[in-house]
Amino acid sequence: MILSRTSVLIVDDSAFFRQVLEDLISSDPNITIAGHARDGIEAIEKISQLRPDVVTLDFEMPRLDGLGCLTKIMDQFPTPVIMISSWATEGAEMTMRALELGAVDFIAKPSGAIEDKVLSAKELIFKIKVAARVNMSRMARSHTARKTIPGFTADGCDVIIIGTSTGGPKALQVILEALPYPVPVPIVIAQHMPPGFTAALAGRLNITTPHSVKELANGEVLKEGWVYICPSGLQTVLDKSGRDLIARTADMPKQIYRPNIDILNASAAQVLGKRVAAVILTGMGSDGANGMLEIKKAGGITLAESEQSCVVYGMPKAAIDLGAVQMQAPLEEMADTLVAALRKK
């Protein structure tokens, strides 16, 4: 059986970087270059003609910039888009905006170093393959959660943990918009992201949702009513000091994902036992499943996003297949389902 190759449209105003990206992408025999575009207007024309499987899109371009182009793509030809920019690290807030508008993922342009190009090729190829599997009807759809839930108590729970990856920023916004403020326990979120971007994610969610959201600091005492984003590039574990619940961060380079959801979940199960509620959302791979199983065995609450709303049905499926999940819910009903479970606990 011959598998069809993934086609990619490269959109960048620099001929040099168009060639760099083509060389990186073409190193994988299962990916083909559908074409190139020099700006957003040309990109829309090429997408209409070529219908690529994935688009790589620069931020800064003449005539129509990346965000303007992304908006038109989502409106006219919903296609998986990976944002690529030389200033993605400095423009982390702009990157968060792109994810809100419907971009699947992002990557910084490679530098001239050979080692950097090798790593960039691996990362870009992986993200293209993930993007090609994204259900765009779910990605482009505007999720509408139910109206904000009335305040509630959670006497049997000390922390809510949410783990997610591809498609996570939009999913997190839907859930946090629906949850009442303040939530009576701290919420800790592990979102797979490169270093430098989780602070921007926290800042964006702090503005766009009713909750107080911040990036975790090492040794921070977790407080009810706050939402904490685990810092990228580090691992986060939970610990107890007397009555205080504390987050500790450390560099554990052997792990693929930093933050690693399994490590966070396992630490919560160890120090809090049944007084944990764990949620796993859209994402590629299986991170979070094993740690969620430990929480379930300890008597905690475990909840997974159902296939019908997942942008990438990977991590929730892995947790469900492992037997780690007690309840499933589509994204629009996730907050309701979580609160109902906490009220019963």
N, C-alpha and C positions, 0 to 999 in steps of 0.2 A: 504493500500500500504506500503510495506517494503522498506525503504530507505537504500541504500548501505552505509556502513561505510567508512570513509576516512582512507586509509592505510598509515602508516608513517614508513620510514626507518630511524633509528637513527645511525648516524656515529660519533664516538668519540673514541679516543684511551684509555680513562679512563673507566674501568668497573664500577667504582663508579658513574660517571656522566651518563653513559648509563642507569644505573638503576634509578638514580634520574629523568632523563628525561622521562623514561618509566612510572614511577609512576605519574608524573605530567600529561603526555598526557593521560594516561589510566583513569584519573579521569572523562573524558568525555565519555559517552557510545557510542557516534557516531564516535569515533576515535579508530582505532585498530593499534597495532604495527605489521608491516609486517616483521620486522627483525632488526638485528644490524650489524654494520661493524666497524672494529677497525682502519681502515685507508682508504686512498683514493682508493687504488687498490682494496681492498676487497669491497668497496662501489660500484665501477663500476660493479663488478661481480654480486653483490646482486641486483643492479638496473636492470641489464639485465635479471636476473632470476625472480625477484619478481614484477617488474614494479609497484612500490609504487606510490601513488597519490602525496605524499609530502616527501621530504628528509630534515632532520635536519642535518647540517654539521658543524663540528668543524673546526677551522682555523689551529691549530697546531697539526699535526699528523706525524708519521714516514712514510717512503717510498714515500708517495704522500700526500702533505699537502692540506688544504682546497681549496685554490685558484687553484691549479693544478687539483684537483678533479672536482671542479666546471666547469672549462674550458672543461674537457672531458665530463661531464654530458651534458652541453649545445651543444657540438658537436655531441655526440652519442645518447643520450637518453634525449632530453629536458624534464625536470621535474621541478616542482616548488621546489625551495630550500630556506630554512631559515637558515642563518648562525648563529651559536651559539658559543660564545667564552668567556672565563674567562677574556680576556683582550680586549674586544671589545671597551670599553671606551678609553683606552690608544691607541688602534690600530684603531682609527676612520678612518684614511686615508685608511687603509687596508680594512675596511668595505665598504668605498665608492668604492674601486676598485672591491670588490665582487659584489656590485650592478651594476656596469658597465658591469661586465662579465655575468650578468643574474640572480643573486640571487633576489628573490622576496622581502625578508625582512631580518631582523636580530633581535637577542635578546641576552642579556648578560646572562651567566650562573647564576642560582640562588645561593645566599649565603646560609649559614646554618640556618639563621633565619627563623622561621616558617612563620612570616608575609611576608617575601620576597618570600618564596616558594608559598604561596597562591596567591600573586600578579603575580608571574612569571607563575604560572599555568594558570591563567585567560588570561594573555597576550599571552602566547604561544599557547593556544588552539584557541584563536581568530585569531591569525596570521596563524595558520595551516588551519583553515576553509576558511580564505580569500585566502590563497595560493592555496588551492584545486580548487578554482573557476577561477584562472588565466588562460588566454588563452596563452599557451606557444608558439604557432605559432607566436604570436605578441611579446612575451617577448624575444624569442630567435632570432627573425628576426633582421637583421641589418638595421635599418631605415636610409635611405639615403635622406636627404633633398635636395632641389634644390640648385644650386650654390648660393653663398652669394648674397643677394639683394643689388642693388646700394643704396647709401645714400639717405635719404629722410627727409622731414620736417614733423613736427606734431604740427602745430600751434594751433589746437583745442584741444590738450591733454596735461595734466601736469604730468601724471604718468601712467605706465602700471603695473597692478597687475596680477600675475600668482599664482594660487592655485593648489596644487596637493598632492597626497599621494602615495599609492602603485604604483610602476613603475615610479614615478616622476623623480628621478635622471637621468635616461636614456632619458626620454622625454625632460627634461630641456636642456640637452646637445644638442639634435637635434635642438631645437628651437634656442638656443643661437648661435650655430655654423652657422645657416642660417641668423640670423639678422645682418645687417651691423654694423660695429663699427666706430664711436660711435653712439649709439641710441640717438636721440635728446631729450629724456625725461628719467628720472630715471625709472628703473624696480624694483619692489618690489616683492619678491617671498616668499610665505608661503608654506613650505613643511612640512607635518606631520613627525616628527622625535623625538626620545627621546632626553633629554638634553645631550649636549656634542657633538652632531654629526653635527649640522648645520654649525659650523665653518669649519669642515673638508669638508663638501659639498661645501661651498664657496671657500675654497682653491683649491679643485679639479676642479671646474668649471673655476676658475681663470686661471688655467694652461691649461685646455683642450679646452677652447673657446677663441675667440679673445677679449672678454670683460673684463673689470675690475670688479671683483666680490669680495664682502666682506660680512661678517656678520654684521647686523645692530647693532649700539650702541644706547642706550637711548639718545634722544635729538639730534640725528644726522640730519644735514641739507642735504636733498637729492639733488644730483647733476645730471644733464644730463650726459649721457655717462657711468653711473655706474649701476651695478646690485647689489641689496641688498638682502641678505637672512635673513628672520626674525629669531631671535634666538629661539631655542626650549626651552620649559619650561616656556616661557613667552608669553604674548599677545602683539601684535603690533598694534598701531593705528596711523593714520596720522593726522597731525594738521598743521595749518598755523600760521606763525609769520611774519606779514607784507607780503612781497613777498615770503618769504622762506617756502618751504614745509618741515615739520619736522616729524620724526618718534619718537614715544614715546613707550617705553616698560614697562610693569608692570605685576606683578604676579596676575592672576585671577584664583585661584585654582578650582572654581566651574565648569569651562569649561572642557569638556572631552579632546578637542584638544588644544594644546598649541605649536605652534600658531594656532589660530582659523581663518579660512579664512573668515567666515561670519563677525566677528568683524572687521577685516581689511577692507573688502569691504564696510561695512556700514559706517565706519569712513571716507573712501575716498568719498563716495557719499555725506556725510554730509558737508565736508569741500570744496570739489571741484565740486560738482554737475555733470554737463555733461562732464567735462574735465577729464574723467577717461576712460581707456580701461581695461576691466577685462577679464581674460582668465581662464578657468577651465579645468584641465587635468585629466588624469587617476587617479582613487582612489576609495576606498570603502566608502560607506555612502553617506551623503547629505551635508556635510560641504561646504559652499560657495554659495549654491543656493539662500538662502534668501538675503544675502548681494548683490549678483549679480542682483537680482530683483530690489533692491533699486537703483543700478547704472543704470539699464535700465530705470527705471521710471524717473530718474533725467536727462536722455538724453545721457548717456554715451554709450560706445561700449561694447558689451558683446559677447564673443566667447567661444565655447566649443569644445573639442576634440570629433570627431565623433566615433561611436561605432567600426567602421572597424579597427581602430588602437589602441584603448584603451586596456591596459593590464587588467584593471578592470573597467568595464563600470558602475560605481556607481555614483560618484559625477557629471560627465557630464550629465548623464541621469536624475538625480534629478533636476538639474538646467533647463534642457530642459522641463521636465514634469511640472515644476512650471511656465513655460512661461518666464523665465528670460534670455533666449538666443536668440540673433538676428541671429547669424551665427554659422555654424558647419564646421569643416574641419578635415581631417585626419592629423596626426602628421607631415607627410612629407610636407604638404601644409600650416601648421599653420602660419609660419612666413610670407609667401606670403600674406595670407588672412588678417592677422593683419596689415601689412604695407599698403595694399590696402585700408583697412577701415580707417586707420589714415590719409592717403593722401586725402581721400574724406571729412574728418570731418572739 
